[in-house]
């Protein structure tokens, strides 16, 4: 059943053309993911489809009597209502049925009206509405039902708006970045909800696992052309790669034909026959095809950063509390060169506090933080870039200099740097205040990276970034040689980038998990159900996952750790040999002392990892 037909629509703002001549349809049961770069019209298209705006050309036709609901990135809520009042103030069919039933109860003598109201309650399962909305609000961590909307954070307001849309049960649900402001637990719940529910969806999201597990069709808007892929995200990646290869082959053929035709054109006399005129027209078309260039926008920055020394950051018995709430409790940790750490945990468990102590923005209550002399932090926070009036994109970068040093003595201009971060020359002279949310995040990310950090901290870097930019960022981070800490609810991003996790459990408990996010979820789901009150008391002291395995066989993650330790010990042994070889050269007393300390550090690390390797080996016997 067709719900909507979008026919030859176009949209422009002034001289800026957003898209032209787009056509597609939405059918019942489709779960469509829309992919496009920031600033190319995703949100504009959603606003047209939801009726909040009208196309300049073309038509959008809906099936009669279908109900459409739209979740925008900035929902409009009545700030004077409470959370629960907001649910009851929504235009919800089930609520209207409940009101009809309550009115019918006031006139029991009207049996026909009473029966009709009762039948509607049965048909729409309205009896369970209170239980349903309280369950959804609980899943979205909105449990203070009497709290005023104006006292909610921006993220809480977005979640409340999402709850009203889910309870609305529209025929077509349109969503703009529904996973923003949701933690990992909420995202997985919403993913399961959409998978099970019989809903028709059209959504923009950068969460690639969400696209993979929820969507059955992907629409991609690229260079003003809309491509349709009848499958999930994996299917889209596969088919897009094939399409790009075909386009590349066709372009190469067109270029060869263009050269041949150009030679013919140059040899022609001024007087041309009608047959020649036809060939000239063909030449114009071939030239257009040959001039096509794919804008892959692959960032390949080789920023020259200062080398990290042997000592990076050491945390010794770090503790931090706010009133009675313990966030960090005697934390000890030494960062190693090239470390790639992911941080996960519920809000309020100490993630931001840990980062602020690490970067010197917040002092610990107890303990000591020892910083290496060569450490230079690059800290990408959730606050984003401060916007100055009448400041252009290029001016933001030039505050850090006109040229950025690269490796091998090369350099890159501010303009070239912006082009690598997907800002073309025209866009560079746009005012920052006119940029979309995703474009501002991309610009802010650029300002952090160009300062040559060797220890990079990214706090929710994936919010508002499109999938194209995420791929660019991932490629950069995979090549980044320094230390890296990532806080993100983007599971795909975490899986690709990090090697181990800090899991913030609350009350100062932090688990060091050897693996990425998917590994952790597989482990966490394999744990037995929560123990009863007496068993809880017995296991309260067991703060680390490593101590929870009582038998003598390795768990899945212990097996991974065992293999990883073998590899790391071998690498350390090789590093030890290389340092020992350096002692054969003529060295000053200072150099000997320095290298001796470095060698001792390697040997201590080998001993530590070997001891753990033997512990795991003993379990296998």
VEXDREN-2710 file (C-alpha; in Angstrom, 1 decimal):
% VEXDREN-2710
k/r/px/py/pz
1/UNK/0.0/0.0/0.0
2/UNK/1.4/3.4/-1.1
3/UNK/1.5/6.0/1.7
4/UNK/3.2/8.8/-0.1
5/UNK/4.3/9.7/-3.6
6/UNK/7.0/12.3/-4.0
7/UNK/7.1/13.6/-7.6
8/UNK/9.8/15.9/-9.1
9/UNK/10.3/18.1/-6.0
10/UNK/12.8/20.9/-5.8
11/UNK/13.9/23.2/-3.0
12/UNK/16.2/26.2/-2.9
13/UNK/16.9/29.0/-0.4
14/UNK/17.8/32.1/-2.3
15/UNK/20.4/31.3/-4.9
16/UNK/21.4/28.1/-3.1
17/UNK/19.8/25.0/-4.7
18/UNK/19.3/22.3/-2.1
19/UNK/18.0/19.6/-4.5
20/UNK/16.1/19.3/-7.8
21/UNK/13.7/16.9/-9.4
22/UNK/13.6/14.3/-6.7
23/UNK/11.0/11.5/-7.0
24/UNK/10.4/8.4/-4.8
25/UNK/7.6/6.6/-2.9
26/UNK/6.9/5.4/0.6
27/UNK/5.0/2.2/1.1
28/UNK/3.4/0.6/4.2
29/UNK/5.9/-1.4/6.2
30/UNK/9.0/0.2/4.7
31/UNK/11.7/1.3/7.2
32/UNK/13.8/3.7/5.2
33/UNK/17.1/5.3/6.2
34/UNK/18.1/8.5/4.4
35/UNK/21.8/9.1/4.0
36/UNK/23.4/12.3/2.8
37/UNK/26.2/14.7/3.7
38/UNK/25.6/17.5/6.1
39/UNK/24.2/20.6/4.4
40/UNK/22.9/18.7/1.4
41/UNK/19.2/18.8/2.3
42/UNK/18.4/15.9/4.6
43/UNK/16.5/18.0/7.2
44/UNK/14.9/20.1/4.5
45/UNK/13.5/17.0/2.8
46/UNK/12.1/15.7/6.1
47/UNK/10.4/19.0/6.7
48/UNK/8.8/18.9/3.3
49/UNK/7.6/15.3/3.9
50/UNK/6.2/16.2/7.3
51/UNK/4.3/19.2/5.9
52/UNK/6.4/21.8/7.8
53/UNK/7.5/23.3/4.5
54/UNK/6.5/23.2/0.9
55/UNK/8.6/22.3/-2.2
56/UNK/9.3/25.1/-4.7
57/UNK/8.4/22.7/-7.5
58/UNK/6.8/19.3/-7.7
59/UNK/4.2/17.6/-5.5
60/UNK/4.0/15.4/-2.4
61/UNK/0.8/13.3/-2.4
62/UNK/-0.4/11.3/0.6
63/UNK/-2.9/8.5/0.9
64/UNK/-6.2/9.7/2.3
65/UNK/-6.5/9.7/6.1
66/UNK/-3.0/8.5/6.9
67/UNK/-1.5/9.9/10.1
68/UNK/2.1/11.3/9.9
69/UNK/4.2/12.1/13.0
70/UNK/7.6/14.0/12.8
71/UNK/10.4/14.0/15.4
72/UNK/12.6/17.0/14.7
73/UNK/16.0/17.7/16.3
74/UNK/14.5/20.6/18.2
75/UNK/11.0/19.5/19.3
76/UNK/8.4/22.1/20.2
77/UNK/7.0/21.2/23.7
78/UNK/4.9/23.2/26.1
79/UNK/7.5/24.1/28.8
80/UNK/4.8/24.7/31.5
81/UNK/3.5/21.1/31.4
82/UNK/4.9/18.2/33.3
83/UNK/6.3/15.1/31.7
84/UNK/3.0/13.2/32.3
85/UNK/0.8/16.1/31.2
86/UNK/2.8/16.3/27.9
87/UNK/1.8/12.7/27.2
88/UNK/-1.8/13.4/27.8
89/UNK/-1.7/16.7/25.9
90/UNK/-0.6/15.0/22.6
91/UNK/-3.0/14.3/19.8
92/UNK/-3.2/10.6/20.5
93/UNK/-5.9/8.4/19.1
94/UNK/-5.9/6.1/22.1
95/UNK/-6.3/9.0/24.5
96/UNK/-9.3/10.2/22.5
97/UNK/-10.8/6.7/22.8
98/UNK/-10.2/6.7/26.6
99/UNK/-11.9/10.1/26.8
100/UNK/-14.9/8.7/24.9
101/UNK/-15.1/5.7/27.2
102/UNK/-15.0/7.9/30.3
103/UNK/-17.8/10.0/28.9
104/UNK/-19.8/6.9/28.1
105/UNK/-19.4/5.7/31.8
106/UNK/-21.2/8.9/32.9
107/UNK/-24.3/7.7/30.9
108/UNK/-24.7/4.0/31.5
109/UNK/-28.3/4.1/30.3
110/UNK/-27.0/4.7/26.7
111/UNK/-26.0/1.0/26.2
112/UNK/-25.2/1.5/22.5
113/UNK/-22.8/4.3/23.2
114/UNK/-21.3/2.3/26.0
115/UNK/-20.8/-0.8/23.8
116/UNK/-19.2/1.2/21.0
117/UNK/-16.7/2.8/23.5
118/UNK/-15.9/-0.6/25.0
119/UNK/-15.3/-2.1/21.6
120/UNK/-12.9/0.7/20.7
121/UNK/-11.0/0.3/23.9
122/UNK/-10.7/-3.5/23.1
123/UNK/-9.6/-2.9/19.5
124/UNK/-6.9/-0.4/20.4
125/UNK/-5.8/-2.1/23.6
126/UNK/-6.4/1.2/25.4
127/UNK/-6.7/-0.6/28.8
128/UNK/-2.9/-0.9/28.8
129/UNK/-2.1/2.7/27.9
130/UNK/-1.0/3.8/31.3
131/UNK/1.3/0.8/31.7
132/UNK/2.7/1.3/28.1
133/UNK/3.5/5.0/28.5
134/UNK/5.1/4.5/31.9
135/UNK/7.3/1.7/30.5
136/UNK/8.4/3.8/27.5
137/UNK/9.2/6.8/29.8
138/UNK/11.1/4.5/32.1
139/UNK/13.2/3.1/29.2
140/UNK/14.0/6.6/28.2
141/UNK/15.0/7.6/31.8
142/UNK/12.1/10.0/32.3
143/UNK/10.8/8.6/35.6
144/UNK/10.0/12.0/37.3
145/UNK/6.5/12.3/35.8
146/UNK/5.7/15.5/37.7
147/UNK/8.8/17.3/36.5
148/UNK/8.1/20.4/34.4
149/UNK/9.4/20.4/30.8
150/UNK/11.2/23.7/31.3
151/UNK/13.4/22.0/34.0
152/UNK/14.4/19.2/31.6
153/UNK/17.7/19.2/29.7
154/UNK/17.7/19.5/25.9
155/UNK/18.4/15.7/25.7
156/UNK/15.5/14.9/28.1
157/UNK/13.1/17.1/26.1
158/UNK/14.1/15.2/22.9
159/UNK/13.5/11.9/24.6
160/UNK/10.1/13.1/25.8
161/UNK/9.2/14.2/22.3
162/UNK/10.3/10.7/21.1
163/UNK/8.0/9.0/23.7
164/UNK/5.0/11.0/22.5
165/UNK/5.7/9.9/18.9
166/UNK/6.1/6.3/19.8
167/UNK/2.8/6.3/21.8
168/UNK/1.1/8.1/18.9
169/UNK/1.3/5.0/16.6
170/UNK/1.2/7.0/13.4
171/UNK/0.9/5.4/9.9
172/UNK/4.2/7.1/8.9
173/UNK/6.8/8.1/11.5
174/UNK/9.5/10.5/10.3
175/UNK/12.6/10.9/12.5
176/UNK/15.5/13.3/12.4
177/UNK/18.5/11.7/14.3
178/UNK/16.4/9.7/16.8
179/UNK/19.4/8.2/18.6
180/UNK/21.0/11.6/19.5
181/UNK/20.8/12.2/23.3
182/UNK/20.2/8.5/23.9
183/UNK/22.7/6.4/25.8
184/UNK/23.7/3.0/24.5
185/UNK/21.1/1.1/26.6
186/UNK/18.3/3.3/25.2
187/UNK/19.5/3.0/21.6
188/UNK/19.5/-0.8/21.9
189/UNK/16.0/-0.7/23.4
190/UNK/14.7/1.6/20.6
191/UNK/16.4/-0.6/18.0
192/UNK/14.5/-3.6/19.3
193/UNK/11.2/-1.6/19.5
194/UNK/11.4/-0.6/15.9
195/UNK/12.4/-4.1/14.8
196/UNK/9.4/-5.7/16.5
197/UNK/6.7/-3.0/15.8
198/UNK/4.7/-2.9/12.6
199/UNK/5.7/0.7/11.7
200/UNK/6.5/2.6/8.5
201/UNK/9.6/4.7/9.1
202/UNK/11.6/7.3/7.3
203/UNK/14.6/8.5/9.3
204/UNK/17.9/10.3/9.2
205/UNK/20.5/8.7/11.5
206/UNK/24.3/8.4/11.6
207/UNK/24.0/5.2/13.7
208/UNK/25.1/2.6/11.2
209/UNK/24.2/-0.4/13.4
210/UNK/20.7/1.2/13.7
211/UNK/20.5/1.4/9.9
212/UNK/21.8/-2.2/9.7
213/UNK/19.3/-3.8/12.1
214/UNK/16.2/-1.6/11.6
215/UNK/16.0/-0.5/7.9
216/UNK/15.0/-2.5/4.9
217/UNK/15.7/0.3/2.4
218/UNK/18.4/3.0/2.2
219/UNK/18.0/6.2/0.2
220/UNK/21.2/8.1/-0.5
221/UNK/21.1/11.7/-1.7
222/UNK/24.4/12.4/-3.4
223/UNK/25.3/15.4/-5.6
224/UNK/21.6/16.1/-6.1
225/UNK/20.8/12.6/-7.2
226/UNK/18.7/10.2/-5.2
227/UNK/19.8/6.5/-5.2
228/UNK/17.6/3.7/-3.7
229/UNK/19.0/0.4/-2.2
230/UNK/16.4/-2.2/-1.3
231/UNK/18.2/-3.6/1.7
232/UNK/19.9/-2.7/5.0
233/UNK/23.2/-0.8/5.5
234/UNK/25.5/-3.7/4.6
235/UNK/23.5/-4.2/1.3
236/UNK/23.8/-0.5/0.6
237/UNK/27.6/-0.5/1.1
238/UNK/28.0/-3.5/-1.2
239/UNK/25.8/-2.1/-4.0
240/UNK/27.1/1.4/-3.7
241/UNK/30.7/0.1/-4.2
242/UNK/29.5/-1.7/-7.3
243/UNK/27.7/1.4/-8.6
244/UNK/30.8/3.6/-8.0
245/UNK/33.0/1.1/-10.0
246/UNK/30.5/1.2/-12.9
247/UNK/30.5/5.0/-12.8
248/UNK/34.3/5.1/-12.8
249/UNK/34.5/2.7/-15.8
250/UNK/31.9/4.7/-17.7
251/UNK/33.7/8.0/-16.9
252/UNK/37.0/6.6/-18.1
253/UNK/35.4/5.4/-21.4
254/UNK/33.7/8.8/-21.8
255/UNK/37.1/10.5/-21.3
256/UNK/38.7/8.3/-24.0
257/UNK/35.9/9.0/-26.4
258/UNK/36.1/12.7/-25.5
259/UNK/39.8/12.8/-26.5
260/UNK/39.0/11.1/-29.8
261/UNK/36.0/13.4/-30.6
262/UNK/38.1/16.5/-29.5
263/UNK/40.7/15.5/-32.1
264/UNK/37.9/15.2/-34.7
265/UNK/36.5/18.6/-33.8
266/UNK/39.8/20.3/-34.2
267/UNK/40.2/18.8/-37.7
268/UNK/36.8/20.0/-39.0
269/UNK/36.4/22.8/-41.5
270/UNK/34.2/25.8/-40.6
271/UNK/31.3/24.7/-42.9
272/UNK/29.6/21.7/-41.4
273/UNK/27.0/19.3/-42.7
274/UNK/23.8/18.3/-40.8
275/UNK/25.5/15.0/-40.0
276/UNK/28.4/16.8/-38.5
277/UNK/26.0/18.9/-36.4
278/UNK/24.5/15.8/-34.9
279/UNK/28.0/14.6/-34.0
280/UNK/28.8/17.9/-32.4
281/UNK/25.7/17.6/-30.2
282/UNK/26.9/14.1/-29.2
283/UNK/30.3/15.6/-28.4
284/UNK/28.7/18.1/-26.0
285/UNK/27.0/15.2/-24.2
286/UNK/30.1/13.1/-24.1
287/UNK/32.1/16.1/-22.7
288/UNK/29.6/16.4/-19.8
289/UNK/29.9/12.8/-18.9
290/UNK/33.7/12.9/-19.2
291/UNK/33.8/15.9/-16.8
292/UNK/32.0/14.1/-14.1
293/UNK/34.2/13.7/-11.0
294/UNK/33.3/11.8/-7.9
295/UNK/33.9/13.8/-4.7
296/UNK/35.2/11.1/-2.4
297/UNK/36.5/13.6/0.1
298/UNK/39.0/11.2/1.7
299/UNK/40.9/13.0/4.4
300/UNK/44.6/11.9/4.4
301/UNK/46.1/14.3/6.9
302/UNK/49.6/13.6/8.0
303/UNK/49.9/16.2/10.8
304/UNK/53.3/16.4/12.3
305/UNK/52.8/15.9/16.0
306/UNK/55.4/16.0/18.8
307/UNK/56.5/12.5/19.8
308/UNK/55.2/11.1/23.0
309/UNK/57.9/10.2/25.6
310/UNK/58.1/7.1/27.8
311/UNK/55.9/8.7/30.4
312/UNK/52.5/9.8/29.2
313/UNK/49.9/10.1/31.9
314/UNK/50.0/8.2/35.2
315/UNK/47.0/8.2/37.6
316/UNK/47.9/7.3/41.2
317/UNK/45.0/6.7/43.7
318/UNK/42.8/9.3/42.1
319/UNK/39.5/9.9/44.0
320/UNK/36.7/12.4/43.3
321/UNK/33.3/12.9/45.0
322/UNK/30.6/15.4/44.9
323/UNK/28.9/15.6/48.3
324/UNK/28.0/11.9/49.0
325/UNK/28.3/10.7/45.4
326/UNK/31.6/8.8/44.7
327/UNK/32.7/9.1/41.1
328/UNK/36.3/8.0/41.2
329/UNK/37.7/5.8/44.0
330/UNK/41.5/5.3/44.2
331/UNK/41.9/4.9/40.5
332/UNK/45.3/3.7/39.3
333/UNK/46.2/3.7/35.6
334/UNK/49.2/4.3/33.3
335/UNK/48.6/5.2/29.7
336/UNK/50.8/3.5/27.1
337/UNK/52.0/4.8/23.7
338/UNK/49.3/4.3/21.0
339/UNK/46.6/3.4/23.5
340/UNK/43.0/3.5/22.1
341/UNK/40.5/3.6/24.9
342/UNK/36.7/3.7/24.7
343/UNK/34.6/5.0/27.6
344/UNK/31.0/3.9/28.2
345/UNK/28.6/4.2/31.2
346/UNK/25.4/5.7/32.2
347/UNK/25.0/9.5/32.8
348/UNK/26.3/10.6/36.2
349/UNK/28.8/7.7/36.6
350/UNK/31.9/10.0/36.3
351/UNK/32.9/9.9/32.6
352/UNK/33.2/13.6/32.2
353/UNK/34.8/14.0/35.6
354/UNK/37.5/11.5/34.6
355/UNK/38.2/13.5/31.4
356/UNK/38.3/16.8/33.2
357/UNK/40.7/15.5/35.8
358/UNK/42.9/14.0/33.1
359/UNK/43.1/17.2/31.2
360/UNK/43.7/19.4/34.3
361/UNK/40.3/21.1/34.2
362/UNK/39.3/19.7/37.5
363/UNK/41.5/18.8/40.5
364/UNK/41.1/15.4/42.2
365/UNK/40.1/15.2/45.9
366/UNK/42.9/12.7/46.6
367/UNK/45.7/11.2/44.6
368/UNK/48.3/12.4/42.1
369/UNK/48.3/12.8/38.4
370/UNK/51.7/12.7/36.7
371/UNK/51.9/14.2/33.2
372/UNK/54.7/13.5/30.6
373/UNK/56.6/16.6/29.4
374/UNK/55.7/16.1/25.8
375/UNK/52.0/15.4/26.2
376/UNK/49.7/17.8/24.2
377/UNK/46.0/17.2/24.6
378/UNK/43.4/17.8/21.8
379/UNK/40.1/17.9/23.7
380/UNK/36.9/17.8/21.6
381/UNK/34.0/18.5/24.0
382/UNK/30.2/18.4/23.6
383/UNK/30.0/22.2/23.9
384/UNK/31.2/22.6/20.3
385/UNK/32.6/25.7/18.7
386/UNK/31.8/29.2/20.1
387/UNK/30.2/31.3/17.3
388/UNK/31.4/34.9/16.9
389/UNK/29.3/37.3/15.0
390/UNK/30.2/37.8/11.3
391/UNK/33.1/35.3/11.5
392/UNK/33.7/33.2/8.4
393/UNK/34.7/29.6/8.3
394/UNK/38.2/30.4/7.0
395/UNK/38.7/33.0/9.8
396/UNK/38.1/30.3/12.4
397/UNK/41.0/28.2/11.0
398/UNK/43.3/31.2/10.5
399/UNK/43.1/32.0/14.2
400/UNK/45.5/29.0/14.5
401/UNK/47.7/30.1/11.5
402/UNK/47.7/30.3/7.7
403/UNK/49.8/27.2/7.4
404/UNK/49.8/23.8/9.2
405/UNK/53.1/21.8/9.3
406/UNK/52.9/18.2/8.0
407/UNK/55.4/15.4/8.0
408/UNK/58.5/15.4/5.8
409/UNK/58.8/19.1/5.9
410/UNK/55.6/19.8/4.0
411/UNK/52.9/22.2/4.9
412/UNK/49.2/22.7/4.1
413/UNK/47.4/26.0/3.9
414/UNK/44.3/26.8/5.9
415/UNK/42.2/26.7/2.7
416/UNK/43.6/23.3/1.7
417/UNK/43.0/21.9/5.2
418/UNK/39.3/23.0/5.1
419/UNK/38.9/21.4/1.7
420/UNK/40.1/18.1/3.1
421/UNK/37.5/18.5/5.8
422/UNK/34.8/18.8/3.1
423/UNK/34.5/22.6/3.0
424/UNK/34.9/23.7/-0.6
425/UNK/36.3/27.2/-1.4
426/UNK/32.8/28.7/-1.6
427/UNK/31.8/27.2/1.7
428/UNK/34.9/28.6/3.4
429/UNK/33.6/32.1/3.0
430/UNK/30.2/31.3/4.5
431/UNK/29.5/32.8/8.0
432/UNK/29.8/30.2/10.7
433/UNK/26.4/31.1/12.1
434/UNK/24.8/29.9/8.8
435/UNK/26.4/26.4/9.0
436/UNK/24.3/23.4/9.9
437/UNK/24.9/21.7/13.2
438/UNK/26.9/18.9/11.6
439/UNK/29.0/21.4/9.7
440/UNK/29.8/23.3/12.8
441/UNK/30.9/20.0/14.5
442/UNK/33.1/19.2/11.6
443/UNK/34.7/22.7/11.7
444/UNK/35.3/22.3/15.5
445/UNK/36.8/18.9/15.0
446/UNK/39.2/20.5/12.4
447/UNK/40.3/23.2/14.9
448/UNK/41.1/20.5/17.5
449/UNK/43.1/18.3/15.1
450/UNK/45.2/21.1/13.5
451/UNK/46.7/22.0/16.9
452/UNK/49.0/18.9/16.5
453/UNK/47.8/17.0/19.6
454/UNK/49.5/13.7/20.5
455/UNK/46.8/12.7/23.0
456/UNK/43.4/13.1/21.5
457/UNK/40.2/13.0/23.6
458/UNK/36.8/13.0/21.8
459/UNK/33.7/13.4/23.9
460/UNK/30.7/12.3/21.7
461/UNK/32.3/13.3/18.4
462/UNK/29.7/11.5/16.3
463/UNK/26.7/13.6/17.3
464/UNK/25.3/15.5/14.2
465/UNK/28.0/14.2/11.9
466/UNK/26.8/12.5/8.7
467/UNK/28.0/9.1/7.7
468/UNK/30.4/10.5/5.0
469/UNK/32.1/12.6/7.6
470/UNK/32.2/9.7/10.1
471/UNK/34.0/7.6/7.6
472/UNK/36.5/10.4/7.0
473/UNK/37.0/10.8/10.8
474/UNK/37.4/7.0/11.3
475/UNK/40.1/6.8/8.5
476/UNK/42.0/9.7/10.2
477/UNK/41.8/8.1/13.7
478/UNK/42.9/4.7/12.4
479/UNK/46.1/6.3/11.2
480/UNK/46.5/8.5/14.3
481/UNK/49.7/7.4/16.0
482/UNK/49.1/9.1/19.4
483/UNK/47.0/8.2/22.3
484/UNK/43.2/8.3/21.9
485/UNK/40.2/8.3/24.2
486/UNK/36.7/8.2/22.8
487/UNK/33.4/8.7/24.6
488/UNK/30.6/7.8/22.2
489/UNK/27.2/6.1/22.0
490/UNK/28.0/5.2/18.3
491/UNK/28.6/1.5/18.6
492/UNK/29.9/1.1/15.0
493/UNK/32.4/3.9/15.6
494/UNK/33.6/2.4/18.9
495/UNK/34.0/-1.1/17.4
496/UNK/36.1/0.3/14.6
497/UNK/38.4/2.6/16.7
498/UNK/39.0/1.4/20.2
499/UNK/41.0/-1.6/21.6
500/UNK/39.6/-1.7/25.2
501/UNK/37.0/0.0/27.3
502/UNK/36.6/1.7/30.6
503/UNK/33.1/0.7/31.8
504/UNK/31.9/3.2/34.4
505/UNK/29.5/1.3/36.6
506/UNK/28.8/4.1/39.2
507/UNK/29.9/4.5/42.8
508/UNK/33.5/4.7/41.7
509/UNK/33.6/1.3/40.1
510/UNK/35.5/1.3/36.7
511/UNK/36.1/-1.9/34.8
512/UNK/38.9/-2.2/32.3
513/UNK/37.4/-4.5/29.6
514/UNK/39.8/-6.0/26.9
515/UNK/37.8/-5.6/23.7
516/UNK/35.5/-3.3/21.8
517/UNK/31.8/-2.5/22.5
518/UNK/30.3/-5.5/20.7
519/UNK/32.6/-7.8/22.6
520/UNK/31.5/-6.2/25.8
521/UNK/27.8/-6.5/25.0
522/UNK/28.3/-10.2/24.2
523/UNK/30.0/-10.7/27.5
524/UNK/27.5/-8.6/29.5
525/UNK/24.5/-10.5/28.0
526/UNK/26.2/-13.8/28.8
527/UNK/26.4/-13.0/32.5
528/UNK/23.8/-14.8/34.8
529/UNK/20.7/-13.0/36.0
530/UNK/21.1/-10.6/38.9
531/UNK/21.6/-12.4/42.2
532/UNK/19.1/-12.2/45.1
533/UNK/19.7/-10.1/48.2
534/UNK/21.8/-12.7/50.1
535/UNK/23.9/-13.5/47.0
536/UNK/24.4/-9.7/46.3
537/UNK/26.0/-9.2/49.8
538/UNK/28.5/-12.0/49.1
539/UNK/29.5/-10.7/45.7
540/UNK/29.5/-6.9/46.5
541/UNK/33.3/-6.7/46.8
542/UNK/33.8/-8.2/43.3
543/UNK/34.2/-5.0/41.3
544/UNK/36.1/-6.4/38.3
545/UNK/34.7/-8.7/35.6
546/UNK/37.9/-10.8/35.9
547/UNK/37.1/-11.9/39.4
548/UNK/33.5/-13.0/38.6
549/UNK/34.5/-16.2/36.8
550/UNK/34.7/-19.0/39.3
551/UNK/35.5/-22.0/37.2
552/UNK/38.9/-22.9/35.7
553/UNK/38.0/-22.4/32.0
554/UNK/38.5/-19.2/30.2
555/UNK/35.6/-17.1/29.3
556/UNK/35.2/-15.7/25.8
557/UNK/36.9/-12.4/26.8
558/UNK/39.6/-14.1/28.8
559/UNK/40.5/-16.1/25.7
560/UNK/40.7/-12.8/23.8
561/UNK/42.9/-11.3/26.5
562/UNK/45.1/-14.4/26.5
563/UNK/45.8/-14.1/22.8
564/UNK/46.3/-10.4/23.0
565/UNK/48.8/-10.8/25.8
566/UNK/50.8/-13.3/23.7
567/UNK/51.0/-10.7/20.9
568/UNK/51.9/-7.8/23.3
569/UNK/54.6/-9.8/25.1
570/UNK/56.2/-10.7/21.8
571/UNK/56.2/-7.0/20.7
572/UNK/57.7/-5.9/24.0
573/UNK/60.4/-8.6/23.8
574/UNK/61.3/-7.2/20.3
575/UNK/61.3/-3.7/21.7
576/UNK/63.6/-4.8/24.5
577/UNK/66.1/-6.4/22.0
578/UNK/66.1/-3.1/20.0
579/UNK/66.9/-1.0/23.1
580/UNK/69.6/-3.4/24.2
581/UNK/71.2/-3.1/20.7
582/UNK/71.3/0.7/21.1
583/UNK/73.7/0.2/24.1
584/UNK/76.3/-1.1/21.7
585/UNK/76.8/2.4/20.3
586/UNK/78.8/5.1/22.0
587/UNK/76.5/6.9/24.5
588/UNK/76.9/9.7/27.0
589/UNK/76.2/9.0/30.7
590/UNK/73.0/10.9/30.4
591/UNK/71.9/8.8/27.4
592/UNK/72.8/5.6/29.2
593/UNK/70.7/6.6/32.2
594/UNK/67.8/7.6/30.1
595/UNK/67.9/4.3/28.0
596/UNK/68.3/2.3/31.2
597/UNK/65.2/3.7/32.7
598/UNK/63.3/3.1/29.4
599/UNK/64.6/-0.5/29.3
600/UNK/63.6/-1.1/32.9
601/UNK/60.1/0.2/32.1
602/UNK/59.8/-2.3/29.2
603/UNK/61.0/-5.2/31.4
604/UNK/58.5/-4.3/34.2
605/UNK/55.7/-4.3/31.6
606/UNK/56.8/-7.7/30.3
607/UNK/56.8/-9.1/33.8
608/UNK/53.3/-7.7/34.5
609/UNK/51.8/-9.1/31.3
610/UNK/53.6/-12.4/31.7
611/UNK/52.3/-12.8/35.2
612/UNK/48.7/-12.3/33.9
613/UNK/49.4/-14.7/31.0
614/UNK/50.4/-17.4/33.6
615/UNK/47.2/-16.7/35.6
616/UNK/45.1/-17.4/32.5
617/UNK/47.3/-20.4/31.5
618/UNK/46.6/-21.9/34.9
619/UNK/42.9/-21.7/34.3
620/UNK/43.2/-23.7/31.1
621/UNK/44.9/-26.7/32.8
END
